[in-house]
Amino acid sequence: MATVFISYKREDAGRARVIVEGLRAENLQVWWDQGVGAGAAWRREIQRALSEAGVVVPLWSETSVNSDWVLEEAEYGKSKGILCPAIIDEVSPPIGFGGIQAANLAGWDGDRRDPAWHHFVQSIEAVVAQIPRPERKPSRPRKPMLPVLAAVVGAVAATFTIVGALDRLGIVRIFPTEFATNPRTPTLAESSDWHRIRQSRDCVAIAGYLRQNPGGSFAQEAQSLLAAKQDTTQIAWTPFQEGSWTT
């Protein structure tokens, strides 16, 4: 049978004894520190009993809510999920324990027919019924990443294949950016316009591109083309000078 560990403040020993006797009358195995010798052996015995306990019952009172020993033992029971507190004074549980339901035994005189006592015993039995606790289920194994990576790579490859086919059909044009002189990446619309203008070699169109895209990716090339056009025009056209003809 699981042991019920009673945690209390020394000033509450009289009321703690009544509770211990009542629980033993309910055929529950109870441990408290009465009869344990003082010194280092006393602390080791408490630690052993606490580690072997199936239920930890802190008795919240005006003095115990400020007791480091009681709080430490109650925290152990809380961490193990075996805490079943009882209130023996009209006090609120300490911070960190308010969310755990506590049996109200304030003013209880030892009458085991009291509904509050029945509730307390039933709460302890409910905790005992959970022992031994089921083993923790193993965490769900992670899905292997290889199929996911393969799917991503396949999708990217399919995208490039489709775009390449559309380019060959003339539905979508893909323009290389080796002519881009601005470090920023040109948009598809800008690349398309410049490809058309560059093929036409039309000065008006080139000048129009520069007006619309003064900082465009192909601005430097456009300026170079215009400069080359101007040089070609000057070479191809020489003003007529009088006396240059001979008859």
C-alpha positions in Angstrom: 0.0 0.0 0.0 1.2 3.5 -0.8 2.4 5.6 2.1 0.8 8.9 2.9 3.5 11.5 3.8 2.3 14.2 6.2 4.1 17.5 6.0 3.4 20.0 8.8 4.8 22.7 11.0 6.0 21.8 14.5 3.5 24.2 16.0 0.7 22.2 14.4 1.8 18.8 15.7 -1.4 18.3 17.8 -3.8 18.8 14.9 -1.5 16.8 12.6 -1.7 13.8 15.1 -5.5 13.8 14.9 -5.3 13.7 11.1 -2.7 10.9 11.2 -4.8 8.8 13.5 -7.9 9.4 11.4 -6.1 8.3 8.2 -4.8 5.1 9.9 -8.3 4.4 11.0 -9.2 4.5 7.3 -6.6 1.7 6.7 -4.2 4.0 5.1 -0.4 3.7 5.7 0.8 7.1 7.1 4.3 8.4 7.8 5.1 11.5 9.8 8.3 12.5 11.6 7.2 11.7 15.1 9.6 9.2 16.6 12.4 10.0 14.3 15.7 10.9 16.0 17.3 14.3 15.7 20.5 15.1 13.8 21.6 14.1 10.3 19.8 10.8 10.5 16.5 12.7 11.0 16.9 14.5 7.7 18.0 11.4 5.8 15.0 9.5 7.2 12.6 12.3 6.0 14.2 12.3 2.5 13.9 8.5 2.3 10.2 8.6 3.4 9.4 11.4 1.0 11.0 9.6 -1.9 9.0 6.5 -1.2 5.7 8.2 -0.5 2.7 7.6 -2.8 0.9 10.8 -1.5 2.3 14.0 0.0 -0.2 15.8 2.3 1.0 19.3 3.3 -1.2 20.8 6.1 -1.6 24.4 5.3 -1.9 26.6 8.4 -1.0 30.1 9.5 2.5 28.9 10.2 3.2 26.2 7.6 2.5 28.5 4.6 5.7 30.3 5.5 7.7 27.2 6.4 10.6 26.4 4.0 10.5 22.8 5.0 6.8 22.3 4.3 7.0 24.3 1.1 10.0 22.2 -0.1 8.2 18.9 0.7 5.0 20.2 -1.0 7.0 21.2 -4.1 8.4 17.7 -4.3 4.9 16.2 -4.2 3.7 18.7 -6.8 6.5 17.8 -9.1 5.7 14.1 -8.8 2.0 14.7 -9.3 1.1 13.1 -5.9 0.2 16.3 -3.9 -3.0 16.2 -1.9 -3.0 19.2 0.5 -5.4 20.0 3.3 -6.2 23.4 4.9 -6.3 23.4 8.7 -6.6 27.2 9.2 -8.6 29.7 7.2 -5.6 30.6 5.0 -4.9 30.7 1.3 -2.4 28.2 -0.1 1.1 29.6 -0.8 1.9 31.0 -4.2 2.3 28.2 -6.7 -0.2 25.9 -4.9 -3.4 27.8 -5.3 -4.4 25.9 -8.4 -4.3 22.5 -6.6 -7.6 21.6 -4.9 -7.2 21.3 -1.1 -9.5 19.6 1.4 -10.9 22.1 3.9 -10.3 20.6 7.4 -10.3 23.9 9.2 -12.1 23.3 12.5 -12.3 19.6 12.0 -12.6 17.9 15.4 -11.7 14.3 14.4 -15.2 13.2 13.4 -14.7 10.7 10.6 -18.4 11.1 9.6 -17.8 14.7 8.6 -18.3 15.2 4.8 -15.1 17.3 4.7 -13.2 14.3 6.0 -14.8 11.9 3.5 -13.8 14.3 0.7 -10.2 14.4 2.1 -9.9 10.6 2.2 -11.4 10.2 -1.2 -8.9 12.7 -2.6 -6.0 10.7 -1.2 -7.5 7.4 -2.5 -7.8 9.0 -6.0 -4.1 9.8 -5.9 -3.2 6.4 -4.6 -5.2 4.8 -7.4 -2.9 6.3 -10.0 0.1 4.5 -8.7 2.0 3.0 -10.4 1.6 5.6 -13.1 1.6 4.4 -16.7 4.9 4.7 -18.5 5.3 7.8 -20.6 4.5 7.1 -24.2 7.5 7.5 -26.5 7.4 10.6 -28.6 6.2 10.2 -32.1 9.2 9.6 -34.4 10.0 12.4 -36.8 9.2 11.8 -40.4 12.4 11.4 -42.4 13.4 14.5 -44.2 14.7 12.8 -47.4 11.2 12.4 -49.0 10.4 16.0 -48.2 13.7 17.2 -49.8 13.1 15.0 -52.8 9.7 16.5 -53.3 11.0 20.1 -53.0 13.8 19.4 -55.5 11.4 17.7 -57.9 9.0 20.7 -57.7 11.8 23.1 -58.5 13.0 21.0 -61.4 9.5 20.7 -62.8 9.1 24.5 -62.6 12.3 25.1 -64.6 11.3 22.5 -67.1 7.9 24.1 -67.7 9.3 27.6 -67.9 12.0 26.4 -70.4 9.3 24.8 -72.5 7.3 28.0 -72.5 10.3 30.0 -73.5 11.0 27.7 -76.5 7.4 28.1 -77.6 7.6 31.9 -77.3 4.9 32.1 -74.7 7.3 33.3 -72.0 10.6 34.9 -72.8 13.6 34.4 -70.5 16.2 37.1 -71.0 19.7 36.6 -69.7 21.1 39.4 -67.5 24.7 39.4 -68.8 23.9 42.8 -70.4 22.7 44.3 -67.2 25.2 46.9 -66.0 23.3 47.9 -62.9 23.9 45.5 -60.0 20.2 45.3 -59.2 18.2 42.5 -60.8 16.1 43.8 -63.7 12.4 43.0 -63.7 10.9 40.8 -66.4 9.1 43.7 -68.0 12.3 45.8 -68.1 14.3 42.9 -69.5 11.6 42.4 -72.2 11.5 46.1 -73.1 15.3 46.4 -73.3 15.6 43.3 -75.4 13.2 44.7 -77.9 14.8 48.1 -77.9 18.3 46.7 -78.2 17.4 44.6 -81.2 15.8 47.7 -82.9 18.9 49.9 -82.4 16.4 52.8 -82.5 17.9 56.0 -81.0 14.5 57.4 -80.1 13.5 54.1 -78.3 16.9 54.0 -76.5 16.5 57.6 -75.3 12.9 56.8 -74.2 14.2 53.9 -72.2 16.7 56.2 -70.4 14.0 58.7 -69.7 11.8 56.0 -68.1 14.6 54.1 -66.4 17.3 56.6 -65.5 18.7 54.1 -63.0 17.7 51.0 -64.9 19.7 47.9 -65.1 20.6 48.6 -68.7 21.1 52.4 -68.4 24.8 52.3 -69.0 24.5 50.1 -72.1 21.8 52.4 -73.4 24.1 55.4 -73.0 26.9 53.6 -74.7 24.6 52.7 -77.6 23.5 56.3 -78.0 27.1 57.6 -77.9 28.1 55.1 -80.5 25.1 56.2 -82.7 26.2 59.8 -82.4 29.8 59.0 -83.4 28.5 57.0 -86.4 26.3 59.9 -87.4 29.2 62.4 -87.3 31.4 60.1 -89.4 28.7 59.3 -91.9 27.7 63.0 -92.5 30.2 65.7 -93.3 29.0 69.3 -93.9 29.4 70.6 -97.5 32.3 73.0 -97.8 32.4 75.5 -100.7 35.2 74.8 -103.1 35.4 71.1 -102.2 34.0 70.2 -105.7 36.2 70.4 -108.7 34.9 70.6 -112.2 
